[in-house]
Amino acid sequence: MSNTKYILGSFADPDDMMHGIEKLQANNISIYDCFTPMPIHGIEAKLGVKPSRLPIAAFCFGALGTCLGFSLLYFTMAHDWPMNIGGKPSLPLPNFVPVTFEVTILLCALGMVATFFFRNHLFPGRTPRVMDLRASDDRFIIAVDAHENADHALVESLLKDAGAVEVKYNERKYVSYE
């Protein structure tokens, strides 16, 4: 069995890469992922990428922020240290709105950043996961899983027919910068 994990097609033009995706999908060849130096409109739909679940996390963090903000105000102003200030009630709900809103936004933003970093494995000191170093500069890369697609010659010919500048065989999952 070969040590090749991925077959990488390197394209100089995004339209050629999109044409390569169409050719591979027309031949029932599964694509592992595509790596591009810039966003390409329509690539998610073409690859069948599911919508992000990040908005669900945002709602959960926002709801947590609302509960914590209101709980903090209730505990400090009505339960722990109630004060009679000018005859006003010790639980003035309209006065709680600005602080509760700000805590909601704060926890939602911090929670979204933490979720994004966790989901994308962006931990401090972690080596970046890059298939081809030129994917962040000037190349558009299609990665095909070599184990799922046994006919490597067919994959290579389809990539070259679509306009691939270079076809490489990766033996490791990711390339390190060193």
C-alpha positions, -999 to +999 in steps of 0.1 A: +000+000+000+012+034-009+021+061+017+004+087-004-024+104+015-035+132-008-032+140-045-028+178-049-037+196-080-022+231-082-039+257-103-028+292-113-064+304-120-095+301-099-117+294-130-095+264-139-098+252-103-136+254-105-135+235-138-113+209-121-139+205-093-166+199-120-145+173-138-137+154-107-173+154-095-185+143-129-163+112-125-175+105-090-141+114-074-145+128-039-127+160-031-111+163+004-109+201+004-098+231-016-073+257-005-072+292-020-054+324-013-086+344-015-124+337-011-140+323-042-177+329-047-198+297-050-171+272-040-189+261-008-220+252-028-200+234-054-182+213-028-214+207-007-201+224+024-228+225+051-237+259+067-218+268+098-233+262+132-216+292+146-248+312+149-262+286+173-231+291+195-236+328+193-272+325+205-261+303+234-233+326+245-257+356+242-284+339+263-257+330+289-246+367+289-281+379+294-287+355+323-254+363+340-258+401+335-293+401+350-283+377+378-254+399+387-276+430+389-304+412+408-279+397+433-261+430+440-290+454+440-320+434+453-307+405+472-273+411+488-273+449+494-307+464+488-307+502+491-335+527+492-324+554+468-348+582+465-378+559+472-372+539+441-377+502+441-347+480+448-354+460+416-357+486+388-359+464+357-356+493+331-323+503+347-310+468+343-313+469+305-280+487+295-258+465+318-276+433+308-272+442+271-235+450+274-228+417+293-247+399+266-226+414+238-194+408+257-200+371+264-213+366+229-182+381+213-157+364+236-176+330+232-176+333+194-139+340+193-132+311+216-155+288+196-139+298+163-103+292+176-114+258+191-132+247+160-103+256+137-076+243+160-059+277+163-042+271+196-011+290+207+021+272+195+003+249+171+019+243+137-004+256+109-021+229+089-012+236+053-013+212+023+008+233+001+026+265+011+017+283-021-020+280-013-017+311+008+002+330-019-007+324-055-020+289-061-054+273-059-052+237-046-076+208-049-068+180-024-081+145-033-080+117-008-057+091-023-071+062-002-107+068-012-098+072-049-076+043-059-072+052-096-044+078-091-037+080-128-073+090-136-073+117-109-040+131-122-052+131-158-084+148-149-066+175-129-041+181-158-070+182-183-087+209-162-056+231-163-035+220-133-001+235-134+013+208-111+000+175-096+018+163-064+014+133-042+015+142-005+027+116+019+019+136+050-014+152+060+001+187+064+033+205+054+052+223+082+069+256+077+103+244+088 
